[in-house]
């Protein structure tokens, strides 16, 4: 099973935009960790 590339690009762009991490740093995260960071960023955005 492969990870949908559109979703991967969206996650990388989202995290990079908000935290200014490099693409490689984000891609080195496993899927579960990327999803956790996306969720945390969403929580921050909702509070703002």
Secondary structure, DSSP 8 states (H G I E B T S, - for coil): ----HHHHHHHHHHHHHHH---HHHHHTS-HHHHHHHHHHHHHHHHH-
